């Protein structure tokens, strides 16, 4: 999914100044990151909400699937109008796809909304964006005392009320997942416009279409077409955020017409590609 394999490793760094607590449950960390910056896999005991004030990043997180007694990886593409919630203790790594103003909210595990054990994509409302900016302080001293508590409470309420979107692309676990399915998924992510049918992709990895369809359901909990749409969106979002013409994005995503791509995009995202670009 990433267009450049020459990543720039970035140490996670000292989080001591940003560690949340029950008394100060929301801490904001702001960083300017170049394209291809990469944070190696790590985990921490608090929750995290990651988004970009500008730019695009890719977040890959491990997520347990108790119903299948296995773990999987889910990759999220995060443009400025979206954020990824990462549950306490979840292993994750981050790659910056487009130079980004990264905003990371560290949230004490005690304020995790009920049922939010996994990761999810949230729509960043204008109010949430302004609240994070106010809590960060920018060039000024971050707010303290009662103001910090009020802002934190509003941030937590806005996160809990935020709309969610199914934008993650699940991948078979590198150790426990089926190798043929993982190879197929990686091939689709590298070239989503190459072909649309599952039969063609299955032949490439030496498996029958029926076998691969079963593996998608068993290991990823999705049918192939639903998974492929998520992969196409992950491919298209960074292009749209960079200002690529919608027709070019449609062609690169394997769609014969701009109108067909726009219809799929609107059904999935609740807005047209042009509207999404304006808000990014």
C-alpha positions as CSV (number, residue, x, y, z in Angstrom):
1,X,0.0,0.0,0.0
2,X,2.9,2.3,0.7
3,X,4.6,3.7,-2.5
4,X,8.1,4.0,-1.1
5,X,9.9,1.1,0.7
6,X,12.7,3.5,2.0
7,X,11.2,4.3,5.3
8,X,12.7,6.7,7.8
9,X,12.7,5.0,11.3
10,X,11.6,7.4,14.0
11,X,12.0,6.4,17.7
12,X,8.8,6.4,19.6
13,X,10.6,8.8,22.0
14,X,10.1,9.7,25.6
15,X,6.4,9.6,26.4
16,X,6.9,10.6,30.1
17,X,5.7,14.2,29.5
18,X,2.6,13.0,27.9
19,X,1.5,10.0,30.0
20,X,-2.1,10.3,30.9
21,X,-3.6,9.6,34.4
22,X,-7.0,9.3,35.9
23,X,-6.6,12.9,37.1
24,X,-5.4,14.2,33.7
25,X,-6.9,11.6,31.3
26,X,-6.2,13.4,28.0
27,X,-2.7,14.5,26.8
28,X,-2.0,15.9,23.4
29,X,1.3,15.5,21.5
30,X,2.0,17.4,18.3
31,X,4.7,16.6,15.9
32,X,5.7,17.7,12.3
33,X,6.6,14.5,10.4
34,X,8.2,14.1,7.0
35,X,6.9,11.7,4.4
36,X,8.1,8.1,4.9
37,X,8.7,8.6,8.6
38,X,8.0,5.3,10.3
39,X,7.3,4.4,14.0
40,X,8.2,0.8,14.7
41,X,5.7,-1.6,16.3
42,X,5.0,-0.7,19.9
43,X,2.3,-0.7,22.5
44,X,1.4,1.3,25.6
45,X,-1.1,0.8,28.5
46,X,-3.2,3.9,27.5
47,X,-5.5,4.4,24.5
48,X,-4.5,6.6,21.6
49,X,-6.3,8.7,19.1
50,X,-4.1,9.6,16.1
51,X,-4.9,12.0,13.3
52,X,-3.2,14.5,11.1
53,X,-4.1,18.2,11.0
54,X,-2.6,18.0,7.5
55,X,-1.0,15.1,5.5
56,X,-1.8,11.4,5.4
57,X,-0.6,8.5,7.6
58,X,-1.0,4.8,7.6
59,X,-1.7,3.0,10.9
60,X,-1.4,-0.8,11.2
61,X,-2.7,-2.3,14.4
62,X,-3.0,-5.9,15.8
63,X,-6.5,-6.7,16.8
64,X,-7.9,-9.9,18.4
65,X,-10.9,-11.7,16.9
66,X,-12.2,-13.7,19.9
67,X,-14.9,-15.3,17.7
68,X,-12.1,-16.9,15.6
69,X,-9.6,-17.3,18.4
70,X,-6.9,-15.5,16.5
71,X,-5.4,-12.1,16.0
72,X,-5.1,-10.2,12.7
73,X,-3.6,-7.0,11.5
74,X,-5.8,-4.1,10.3
75,X,-4.3,-1.2,8.2
76,X,-6.0,2.2,8.3
77,X,-5.3,5.1,6.0
78,X,-5.9,8.3,7.9
79,X,-6.5,11.6,6.0
80,X,-7.0,14.8,7.9
81,X,-10.8,14.4,8.3
82,X,-10.4,11.0,10.0
83,X,-8.7,9.6,13.1
84,X,-7.8,6.1,14.4
85,X,-8.7,5.0,17.9
86,X,-6.1,2.5,19.2
87,X,-7.1,0.5,22.2
88,X,-4.9,0.2,25.3
89,X,-2.2,-2.4,24.9
90,X,-2.7,-2.9,21.1
91,X,0.5,-3.3,19.2
92,X,0.7,-0.8,16.3
93,X,3.0,1.0,13.9
94,X,2.6,4.2,11.9
95,X,4.0,5.3,8.6
96,X,3.6,8.9,7.3
97,X,2.5,8.8,3.6
98,X,2.4,12.5,3.1
99,X,4.3,15.1,5.2
100,X,2.0,15.5,8.2
101,X,1.2,17.6,11.2
102,X,0.6,14.7,13.5
103,X,-1.7,15.0,16.5
104,X,-1.7,12.2,19.0
105,X,-4.0,12.1,21.9
106,X,-3.0,9.8,24.8
107,X,-6.0,8.8,26.9
108,X,-6.0,7.0,30.2
109,X,-7.4,3.5,30.0
110,X,-10.0,4.5,32.6
111,X,-11.8,6.7,30.2
112,X,-12.1,4.1,27.4
113,X,-15.7,4.1,26.2
114,X,-17.6,0.9,26.9
115,X,-17.1,-1.7,24.2
116,X,-14.1,0.0,22.6
117,X,-11.6,-2.8,23.1
118,X,-10.6,-2.8,19.4
119,X,-9.5,-0.1,17.0
120,X,-11.8,2.0,14.8
121,X,-11.8,5.0,12.4
122,X,-13.6,8.1,13.6
123,X,-14.8,11.1,11.7
124,X,-13.0,14.2,13.1
125,X,-15.6,16.9,13.7
126,X,-14.8,20.6,13.5
127,X,-15.5,20.8,17.2
128,X,-13.1,17.9,18.1
129,X,-10.4,19.5,15.9
130,X,-10.7,22.8,17.8
131,X,-10.9,21.2,21.2
132,X,-7.6,19.3,20.4
133,X,-6.0,22.6,19.3
134,X,-7.1,24.3,22.5
135,X,-5.9,21.5,24.7
136,X,-2.6,21.4,22.9
137,X,-2.0,25.1,23.5
138,X,0.0,25.5,20.2
139,X,2.8,28.0,20.8
140,X,1.3,28.9,24.2
141,X,1.4,27.0,27.5
142,X,-1.1,24.1,27.4
143,X,-4.1,24.8,29.6
144,X,-3.9,23.7,33.3
145,X,-6.3,23.2,36.1
146,X,-10.1,23.5,35.6
147,X,-9.8,24.6,32.0
148,X,-7.8,21.5,31.1
149,X,-10.4,19.3,32.9
150,X,-13.2,21.0,31.0
151,X,-11.5,20.6,27.7
152,X,-10.6,17.0,28.4
153,X,-14.2,16.2,29.3
154,X,-15.4,17.8,26.1
155,X,-12.8,15.9,24.0
156,X,-13.9,12.6,25.6
157,X,-17.6,13.3,24.9
158,X,-16.9,14.3,21.3
159,X,-14.9,11.1,20.7
160,X,-17.6,9.0,22.2
161,X,-20.2,10.7,20.0
162,X,-18.1,10.6,16.8
163,X,-19.3,8.8,13.7
164,X,-17.3,5.7,12.8
165,X,-16.4,4.4,9.4
166,X,-15.3,0.9,8.3
167,X,-12.1,2.0,6.6
168,X,-9.7,-0.6,8.0
169,X,-8.2,-3.2,5.7
170,X,-7.8,-6.4,7.6
171,X,-4.8,-8.6,6.8
172,X,-4.1,-12.2,7.8
173,X,-1.7,-12.4,10.7
174,X,1.9,-12.8,9.4
175,X,2.6,-15.8,11.6
176,X,-0.8,-17.5,12.1
177,X,-2.7,-16.5,9.0
178,X,-2.9,-18.4,5.8
179,X,0.2,-17.6,3.6
180,X,-1.8,-17.8,0.3
181,X,-4.4,-15.4,1.6
182,X,-1.8,-13.0,2.9
183,X,0.0,-13.1,-0.5
184,X,-3.2,-12.4,-2.3
185,X,-4.1,-9.5,-0.1
186,X,-0.7,-8.0,-0.5
187,X,-0.9,-8.3,-4.3
188,X,-4.3,-6.5,-4.3
189,X,-3.0,-3.7,-2.2
190,X,0.0,-3.2,-4.5
191,X,-2.1,-3.1,-7.6
192,X,-5.8,-2.7,-6.9
193,X,-6.6,-1.9,-10.6
194,X,-5.0,-5.1,-11.9
195,X,-8.1,-7.2,-11.9
196,X,-11.5,-7.4,-10.1
197,X,-12.3,-11.1,-10.0
198,X,-11.3,-13.3,-7.1
199,X,-10.7,-16.2,-9.5
200,X,-7.8,-14.4,-11.2
201,X,-6.1,-13.5,-7.9
202,X,-6.7,-17.0,-6.5
203,X,-5.0,-18.6,-9.5
204,X,-1.9,-16.4,-8.8
205,X,-1.4,-17.9,-5.4
206,X,-2.2,-21.5,-6.4
207,X,-5.6,-21.9,-4.7
208,X,-9.1,-22.3,-5.9
209,X,-11.6,-19.5,-5.9
210,X,-13.8,-21.4,-3.4
211,X,-10.9,-22.0,-1.0
212,X,-9.9,-18.3,-1.0
213,X,-13.5,-17.2,-0.6
214,X,-13.7,-19.4,2.5
215,X,-10.4,-18.1,3.9
216,X,-11.6,-14.5,3.5
217,X,-14.7,-15.3,5.6
218,X,-12.9,-17.4,8.2
219,X,-9.8,-15.3,8.7
220,X,-10.9,-11.8,8.0
221,X,-14.6,-11.9,8.6
222,X,-15.4,-10.3,5.2
223,X,-16.3,-11.4,1.8
224,X,-13.8,-10.7,-1.0
225,X,-15.8,-7.9,-2.6
226,X,-16.3,-6.1,0.7
227,X,-12.6,-6.5,1.5
228,X,-11.6,-5.2,-2.0
229,X,-13.7,-2.1,-1.6
230,X,-11.8,-1.3,1.7
231,X,-8.5,-1.9,-0.1
232,X,-9.6,0.4,-3.0
233,X,-10.6,3.2,-0.5
234,X,-7.2,2.8,1.2
235,X,-5.5,3.3,-2.1
236,X,-7.7,6.2,-3.2
237,X,-7.8,8.3,0.0
238,X,-4.1,9.5,-0.1
239,X,-4.5,10.3,-3.8
240,X,-7.5,12.4,-3.2
241,X,-5.9,14.1,-0.2
242,X,-3.0,15.1,-2.5
243,X,-5.4,16.7,-5.0
244,X,-5.3,14.1,-7.7
245,X,-8.1,14.5,-10.2
246,X,-11.0,12.2,-9.5
247,X,-10.8,10.6,-12.9
248,X,-7.2,9.6,-12.4
249,X,-8.0,8.1,-9.0
250,X,-10.9,6.2,-10.4
251,X,-8.7,4.7,-13.2
252,X,-5.9,3.9,-10.7
253,X,-8.5,2.1,-8.5
254,X,-9.7,-0.1,-11.3
255,X,-12.9,1.7,-12.2
256,X,-13.9,2.1,-15.9
257,X,-15.7,5.4,-15.2
258,X,-15.4,8.3,-12.8
259,X,-19.2,8.1,-12.0
260,X,-19.0,4.5,-10.9
261,X,-16.1,5.2,-8.6
262,X,-17.8,8.3,-7.2
263,X,-21.0,6.3,-6.5
264,X,-19.0,3.7,-4.6
265,X,-17.1,6.4,-2.7
266,X,-20.2,8.3,-1.7
267,X,-21.9,5.1,-0.5
268,X,-18.9,4.2,1.7
269,X,-17.8,7.7,2.9
270,X,-21.1,9.6,2.9
271,X,-19.7,12.3,0.6
272,X,-18.4,12.6,-3.0
273,X,-14.7,12.4,-3.7
274,X,-14.7,16.1,-4.5
275,X,-16.3,17.0,-1.2
276,X,-13.8,14.7,0.6
277,X,-10.9,16.5,-1.0
278,X,-12.3,19.9,0.0
279,X,-12.5,18.8,3.7
280,X,-9.0,17.3,3.6
